[in-house]
Amino acid sequence: MANKDAAFGLKPIGKVGQNRDSQGLSEYSIAASASAIYFNDPVEMASTGTITVAAAGDTLLGSLGGVFFTDASTSKPTYANHLDASNTATDIVGFVSDDPYERFEVQSDNSGASAQTDIGNVADIVYAAGSSPDYVSKVELDDSDLATSDGQLKVIGVSKDPDNNEIGSANVNFVVTINEHFLKQEAGV
């Protein structure tokens, strides 16, 4: 049976190891009229001190779990799973799964076959904007970029999802950690 092709970004699934800290979301500021950020999109820390959507090659902070802001037109507090690029609120806060030891599930973009030897390698992401009506990320792991060094994500396993765990088929869901993580880097932005 073939894996289904349905990208969903970086979906947090738990932490590496068994420690007493619970999985949670940290709050980060987002600039007004920032680029659109979809649910489970990878984000990065910008030099402005705010977060923004990440692209291939960027140092990742985590994945977006939602945003909170005061709507500029209605003055009502609003929670959403994504941020529209046209949002002019000045108090936007993004909730990010940012633990350096967080595990994520992400779909591979390959149209060919994945292999057991992909586990342990690293690769960058492929960014594609999410779409309505659910505003979920379309980010995938760049399977053609899998290597032994220099990649944003480290593949540590294969999903247990029966619809997307077939090694040897296209679009397998991998379990990954962020290899190039902002909170583990020595340099600033």
C-alpha positions, 0 to 999 in steps of 0.5 A: 500500500502506498503512503498518502501524500498529505503534508502537515508541517512539523507536528510535535509528538513528544520529547526525546527521553523520559524527563519530568518536564511536560511538553508545552508551548513558549510565547514569542512576539510576532511583528504586525503585518508579518508574513503568514505563518500556518499551523505547524509551520517551522519558525525562526527568531528574526534579528528584530527579536520577533519570530517569523516563518522559516525557510530552508537553511534557516536556524529553526526555533520550533513549530507554530501551535497558534497565535493570540492577538487583539483584533485591530478592527473589533478590539476583541481578543482572538486566538487562531491556529495561524497568522494572516499576513494582513494582521495589523495587531500590535500585540501578536503572540505566537505559541511555539513548540520550541524544546530542543529535544522535541520530536516532530513528525514530518512528511518526506517530499520524495516521489521515489522510495525512502530507505531504512538508511535515511534514519540518522541522516539530516536534511533541510525543509521544503517550504510551501504555504498552507491553504484555507480552510484549515490553514495547516502547514505544507512544509515537508522534509527535503528527501533529496537533501538527506546527508550525514551533515549540515541539515535543519532536521535529523531523522530519528525514526519512521511514523507509526501512522499506518497510512504513512509508515511504509519504508520504500514508498514515496511520502513516508512520514519521518520522526525528526528532531531539529538539528539546527536549533536556535536554543542550541546554537552558540551564535545569535541572530 
